Amino acid sequence: MTATSEKLPGKFVVSAKTEYNASHSAKVTTNDIEHNSLLGYHNFKIATNRGIPASERFLSFGFNDDIQSGDYPIGTSGQPIFGFSYVEHPSGDNGPGTQRQYVAIAGGTAKVVVDKNEQTTHYRVNFDFTGKHSDGEELHIEGYSDIYLKVYPT
């Protein structure tokens, strides 16, 4: 996916490969990623089967622009990596249902490796967390995302 942004200094291209397992589904592999940059933060939304009822899923998270390589807790406020959630769009005989969002609860971990050069930054994010729906249902989600962000000066 290619996008432009007024928030980064110039135009950028983002690409990714993400693989993960949710405790009730098959392993997911996708290259579909959205990126937003605002006030020193990067926010990512990783899609699987976008627009396909009953199998559309989203994994979201964000981190500070100046994040360093390291291990970080997931589901704890005040961390440089944040906002882990997993969303499904169930469907059935009556058409699409209401989305189910599972928000990370405390106890998960993310290992981040950052490799920067002049124009390209590679972020490797290994994650392992439990997401909780508002009705109390919990899912375990683990995997990784290799994200490449290339900035073109204006």
Secondary structure by P-SEA (a helix, b strand, c coil): cccccccccccccccbbbbbbcccccbbbbcbbbbbbcccbbbbbbbccccccccbbbbbccccccccbbbbbcccccccccccbbbbbbbcccccccbbbbcccccbbbbbbbbbcccbbbbbbbbbbbbbcccbbbbbbbbccbbbbbbbcc
